[in-house]
Amino acid sequence: MRRLIRVGGTTPGRMLVIGVALVLISLLSGLFAVFAVTQRADAAKAVAQGSEPLGLKTQEIYRALADADATAAAGLLEGGVESAAVRENYQRSIDSASRTLIDATAAGATGDVAEQLRVIGVQLPEYARLVERARAETRQGNTVGAAYLRSASQNVMRAKILPAATSLHDMAEKRLAADHRDATSTPWVPLTLLLVSLASCGGALWYFARRTHRRINIGLLIAGLATLVSIGWLWIAADTSRGDLDRSRSDGWGPVETLAQARILSLKARGDESLTLVMRGSDNGTYEKHFQDMWGQLAGILPKAERVTRGDPTTVAKVRAAQAATADWKKAHEEVTSLYESGQFEQAVARVTKADGAARVAFTRIDQALEAAISEDQGHFRRAVGDGRGALNSLDIALGVLALIAAAAIVDGVRREVGRYNRP
């Protein structure tokens, strides 16, 4: 006769309880593993398609606005009838900022982001109106044109628009940091559950071997191997993805931030240099002091930019070119100041506004070198993020399949043991 089974009482009953527990642990650990991988893949996707593009947009807004301010001042030095190149550059900067604002608003920005976009959207037309008024007055020979430009630059651009653009970029930075943190966190919970599942399979193998006097249960062995593969695959993939995403920050976004700061400082200094001449002393040296401050910060941040990009010879070469141009700009600015103070105003203006003017040439070299370096590091960022996302590709499906294999193997292994035990 067959032995009767009472769940929880006889050995077959305990085997069934152990089998059910093992299946539940295996499926639960697999579910948590799939969820963890999906969460990290989504965060990596957000870095690539959400927070990083948003950060670039806010960078571009600030750069375009600072460029427009610097170009407007340079244009006014040309008597309100600026060259086609200067006019085109100003209009391009204003259009770029406007398009980016429209894109960001259309994307459904809410909360603080929407408020800062609103501030820029309201104030930018006012700034453009004041600049046009300054040009018109200057073309008519009225000195009040300088006052309008000062109001546009000081009271609108620097007091309202640029602070709002700074707040936007700070928000984008925080979002990028949060997405990066989510994408690179170690999946401790699923790893722990998988280890528990592996240990449970090992314990069940030992228990069944003692009860049935057989050395190995193939089903439980397969389940243990499937769980071990899941642990190794999850750990290696998460570690590889984390390494790639960390590289995206150290070799990509981090250097881009530093280089963008340097470029913005150069644009601010360029605007101060032009406004110093526009004001003709009516600002009591305010813009010259600000120029020296901006130039000092620029000269200080470029060595940092060289350090953070030291792993890329191409970018380092561009940063060094910007450093050399910055030193040349300092010399050219000293010459501009000397000409201005000695009453040679037209010659001073020529150094700042003419295509072959020493100050303008030096600034252009800085801007072009930094733009090229930023583009290079943005490429590093995208490639590293792509590698990080690639390490997680299809991992959730694989872990889910392995969990199902482990659960099915457990069911088969326990069924066989119970069948053998109850065999007459």
C-alpha positions in Angstrom: 0.0 0.0 0.0 1.0 3.6 -0.6 1.9 5.7 2.4 -0.7 8.4 3.2 0.4 12.0 3.0 -0.5 14.6 5.5 0.8 18.0 4.6 3.1 19.3 7.3 3.1 15.9 9.0 4.9 13.1 7.1 8.1 13.6 5.1 6.3 13.9 1.7 4.1 16.6 3.2 7.2 18.6 4.3 8.6 18.1 0.9 5.6 19.7 -0.7 5.7 22.6 1.8 9.4 23.1 1.0 8.7 22.9 -2.7 5.9 25.6 -2.5 8.2 27.8 -0.5 11.1 27.4 -3.0 8.8 28.2 -5.9 7.5 31.4 -4.2 11.0 32.5 -3.3 12.3 31.8 -6.8 9.4 33.7 -8.5 9.6 36.6 -6.0 13.4 37.0 -6.4 12.9 36.9 -10.2 10.1 39.5 -10.0 12.3 41.9 -8.0 15.2 41.4 -10.3 13.1 42.2 -13.4 11.7 45.2 -11.6 15.1 46.5 -10.6 16.5 46.1 -14.1 13.5 47.8 -15.7 13.8 50.7 -13.2 17.5 51.2 -14.0 16.9 50.9 -17.7 14.2 53.5 -17.5 16.5 55.8 -15.5 19.3 55.4 -18.0 16.8 56.1 -20.8 15.8 59.3 -18.9 19.4 60.3 -18.7 19.8 59.9 -22.5 16.5 61.2 -23.7 15.2 63.5 -20.9 17.5 65.1 -18.3 20.6 65.4 -20.5 18.8 67.0 -23.5 17.0 69.3 -21.0 20.4 70.3 -19.5 21.7 71.1 -23.0 18.6 73.2 -23.7 19.0 75.2 -20.5 22.7 75.6 -21.3 21.8 76.8 -24.8 19.3 79.2 -23.5 21.8 80.8 -21.2 24.6 80.9 -23.8 22.3 82.3 -26.5 21.0 85.1 -24.1 24.5 86.0 -23.0 25.7 86.0 -26.6 22.8 88.3 -27.6 23.7 90.7 -24.8 27.4 90.8 -25.8 26.6 91.2 -29.5 24.0 94.0 -28.9 26.7 96.0 -27.0 29.2 95.4 -29.8 26.7 96.4 -32.4 26.0 99.7 -30.6 29.7 100.6 -30.8 29.3 100.5 -34.6 27.0 103.5 -34.3 23.8 101.6 -34.3 24.4 100.4 -37.9 26.2 97.2 -37.1 27.8 95.0 -39.7 25.8 92.2 -41.3 27.7 89.6 -39.4 27.1 91.3 -36.0 23.4 91.8 -36.7 23.0 88.2 -37.9 24.7 86.8 -34.8 22.5 88.9 -32.5 19.3 87.8 -34.3 20.5 84.1 -34.4 21.1 84.2 -30.6 17.6 85.7 -29.9 15.9 83.2 -32.3 17.8 80.3 -30.7 16.7 81.3 -27.2 13.1 81.8 -28.4 12.9 78.5 -30.1 14.3 76.6 -27.2 11.9 78.4 -24.9 9.0 77.4 -27.1 10.2 73.7 -27.2 10.5 73.6 -23.5 7.1 75.1 -22.9 5.4 72.9 -25.4 6.9 69.8 -23.7 4.5 70.5 -20.8 6.9 72.1 -18.2 5.3 72.5 -14.8 6.0 74.0 -11.4 9.2 76.0 -11.0 10.4 75.2 -14.5 7.3 76.6 -16.0 7.6 79.8 -13.9 11.2 80.4 -14.9 10.3 79.8 -18.6 7.5 82.3 -18.2 9.8 85.0 -16.8 12.2 84.6 -19.7 9.4 84.5 -22.2 7.9 87.8 -20.8 11.2 89.6 -20.4 12.9 88.6 -23.7 10.6 90.8 -25.9 11.1 93.7 -23.5 14.9 93.3 -23.8 14.7 93.2 -27.6 12.5 96.3 -27.6 15.0 98.2 -25.5 17.9 97.1 -27.7 16.1 98.3 -30.9 15.3 101.6 -29.2 19.0 102.0 -28.3 20.0 101.3 -31.9 17.5 103.8 -33.3 18.6 106.5 -30.9 22.3 105.9 -31.6 21.7 106.0 -35.4 20.2 109.4 -34.9 23.2 110.5 -33.0 21.4 110.7 -29.6 23.6 109.7 -26.6 20.5 108.4 -24.9 21.0 105.2 -26.9 23.6 104.1 -24.4 21.1 104.5 -21.5 18.6 102.3 -23.3 21.2 99.6 -23.9 22.3 99.9 -20.3 18.7 99.4 -19.1 18.3 96.5 -21.5 21.5 94.8 -20.3 21.5 95.7 -16.6 17.8 95.9 -15.7 16.3 93.2 -17.9 19.0 90.7 -19.1 21.3 90.5 -16.1 18.7 91.2 -13.4 15.8 89.1 -14.6 16.5 86.9 -17.7 19.9 85.4 -16.9 18.9 84.6 -13.2 15.9 82.7 -14.5 18.0 80.9 -17.0 20.4 80.0 -14.2 17.6 78.6 -12.1 16.4 76.5 -15.1 19.8 75.0 -15.5 20.2 74.2 -11.8 16.9 72.3 -12.0 18.1 70.4 -15.0 21.3 69.6 -13.2 19.4 68.2 -10.2 17.2 66.1 -12.5 20.2 64.7 -14.3 21.9 63.8 -11.0 18.8 62.1 -9.7 18.3 60.0 -13.0 22.0 59.1 -12.9 21.8 58.0 -9.3 18.8 55.8 -10.0 20.5 54.3 -13.0 23.7 53.4 -11.2 22.4 52.2 -7.8 23.3 48.7 -6.9 20.3 46.3 -6.9 20.8 45.0 -3.4 17.2 43.8 -2.8 16.9 41.4 -5.8 20.5 40.3 -5.3 19.7 39.4 -1.6 16.6 37.6 -2.6 18.4 35.7 -5.3 21.0 34.7 -2.8 18.3 33.5 -0.4 16.8 31.5 -3.2 20.1 30.0 -4.0 20.7 29.1 -0.4 17.2 27.6 -0.1 17.9 25.4 -3.1 21.1 24.2 -1.5 19.3 23.6 1.8 16.5 21.6 0.0 19.1 19.5 -1.8 20.7 18.6 1.5 17.4 17.8 3.1 16.2 15.6 0.2 19.5 13.8 0.1 19.2 12.9 3.7 15.6 11.8 3.5 15.8 9.8 0.2 19.4 8.7 0.5 20.1 10.1 -3.0 23.0 12.4 -3.7 21.4 14.8 -6.2 18.0 16.1 -7.2 18.4 17.2 -10.8 15.4 19.6 -10.6 16.8 21.4 -7.6 20.3 21.4 -9.1 19.0 23.1 -12.3 17.1 25.6 -10.2 20.2 26.4 -8.2 22.3 26.8 -11.4 19.6 29.1 -13.0 19.6 31.2 -9.8 23.4 31.4 -9.7 23.4 32.5 -13.4 20.8 35.2 -12.5 23.0 36.5 -9.7 26.1 36.6 -11.8 24.4 38.2 -14.8 22.6 40.8 -12.7 25.8 41.8 -10.8 28.0 41.9 -13.9 25.4 43.8 -16.0 24.7 46.3 -13.2 28.4 46.9 -12.6 29.1 47.3 -16.3 26.2 49.7 -16.8 27.3 51.7 -13.7 30.8 51.9 -15.0 29.7 53.2 -18.4 27.3 55.7 -16.9 29.9 57.0 -14.4 32.2 57.4 -17.4 29.4 59.4 -19.1 29.6 61.8 -16.2 33.3 62.0 -15.7 34.2 62.1 -19.4 31.0 63.7 -20.8 28.6 65.8 -18.8 31.1 66.9 -16.1 33.6 68.4 -18.6 30.7 69.8 -20.7 29.5 71.7 -17.6 32.9 73.1 -16.9 33.5 74.1 -20.5 30.0 75.7 -20.8 30.7 77.8 -17.7 34.0 79.0 -19.3 32.2 79.9 -22.5 29.5 81.8 -20.6 32.2 83.7 -18.6 33.9 84.7 -21.9 30.5 86.0 -23.3 29.9 88.0 -20.2 33.4 89.5 -20.3 32.8 90.3 -24.0 29.7 92.2 -23.2 31.4 94.1 -20.4 34.3 95.1 -22.7 31.8 96.5 -25.2 29.6 98.2 -22.6 32.7 99.9 -21.1 33.2 101.7 -24.3 29.4 102.3 -24.9 29.1 104.0 -21.5 32.1 106.3 -22.1 32.8 106.6 -18.3 29.2 107.2 -17.2 29.2 103.8 -15.4 32.0 104.9 -13.1 34.1 101.9 -14.2 31.5 99.3 -13.2 31.7 97.3 -16.5 35.5 97.4 -16.5 35.6 95.9 -13.0 33.1 93.3 -14.0 35.2 92.5 -17.0 38.2 91.9 -14.8 36.2 89.7 -12.6 34.8 87.6 -15.4 38.2 87.4 -17.1 39.8 86.3 -13.8 37.2 83.5 -13.4 37.7 82.4 -17.0 41.4 82.2 -16.5 40.8 80.2 -13.4 38.3 77.7 -14.8 40.3 76.8 -17.9 43.0 74.9 -16.0 40.2 73.0 -14.3 38.7 72.3 -17.7 42.1 70.9 -18.8 42.2 68.6 -15.7 38.7 67.2 -16.2 39.3 66.5 -19.9 42.9 65.2 -19.5 41.8 61.7 -20.7 40.9 63.1 -24.2 43.9 64.6 -26.0 41.6 66.2 -28.7 39.6 68.1 -26.1 42.7 69.0 -24.1 44.2 70.6 -27.2 41.1 72.7 -27.7 41.1 73.8 -24.0 44.8 74.8 -24.3 44.0 76.8 -27.4 41.3 78.6 -25.4 43.8 79.3 -22.7 46.3 80.8 -25.1 43.6 82.9 -26.7 42.5 84.1 -23.2 46.0 85.3 -22.5 46.0 87.1 -25.9 42.7 88.7 -25.0 44.0 90.1 -21.8 46.8 91.8 -23.7 44.4 93.1 -26.4 42.0 94.4 -23.7 44.9 96.3 -22.0 45.6 97.9 -25.4 41.9 98.8 -25.8 41.9 100.4 -22.3 45.1 102.3 -23.1 43.7 103.7 -26.3 40.4 104.6 -24.7 42.1 106.4 -21.8 44.4 108.3 -24.1 41.4 109.7 -26.1 41.7 107.4 -29.1 38.2 106.1 -28.9 37.7 105.1 -32.5 40.9 103.0 -32.4 39.8 101.4 -29.2 36.4 100.5 -30.7 38.1 99.1 -33.8 40.0 96.6 -31.6 36.7 95.4 -30.2 34.4 95.4 -33.2 36.4 95.0 -36.4 36.8 91.5 -37.8 40.6 91.8 -37.5 40.5 93.7 -34.2 42.8 92.0 -31.6 40.2 91.8 -28.9 37.5 90.4 -31.2 39.9 87.9 -32.8 41.0 86.6 -29.4 37.4 86.3 -28.1 36.4 84.5 -31.3 39.3 82.0 -30.9 38.1 81.3 -27.3 34.5 80.8 -28.3 35.3 78.6 -31.2 37.7 76.4 -29.2 35.3 76.0 -26.3 32.4 75.2 -28.7 34.4 72.5 -30.3 35.5 71.1 -27.0 31.9 71.0 -25.7 30.7 69.2 -28.9 33.5 66.6 -28.4 32.6 65.9 -24.8 28.9 65.7 -25.6 29.8 62.9 -28.1 31.6 61.1 -25.3 28.6 61.5 -23.0 26.2 60.0 -25.5 28.4 57.1 -26.4 29.0 56.2 -22.7 25.3 56.4 -21.9 24.5 54.2 -25.0 27.0 51.6 -23.7 25.4 51.8 -20.2 21.9 51.2 -21.6 23.3 48.4 -23.8 24.5 46.5 -20.8 20.9 46.3 -19.6 19.3 45.3 -22.9 17.0 42.3 -22.6 18.3 41.6 -19.1 14.9 41.8 -17.6 13.5 39.2 -20.0 16.5 36.9 -19.4 16.1 37.2 -15.6 12.3 36.5 -15.9 13.0 33.4 -18.0 15.6 32.1 -15.6 13.2 32.6 -12.7 10.5 30.6 -14.5 13.1 27.9 -15.4 14.1 27.7 -11.7 10.5 27.5 -10.5 9.6 24.8 -13.1 12.7 22.8 -12.2 11.8 23.0 -8.5 8.3 21.7 -9.2 9.6 18.8 -11.2 12.3 18.0 -8.7 10.0 18.0 -5.7 7.3 16.0 -7.7 9.8 13.3 -8.5 11.0 13.1 -4.9 7.5 12.8 -3.5 6.6 10.2 -6.2 9.6 8.1 -5.3 9.0 8.4 -1.6 5.3 7.3 -2.0 6.2 4.4 -4.3 5.0 1.1 -2.8 
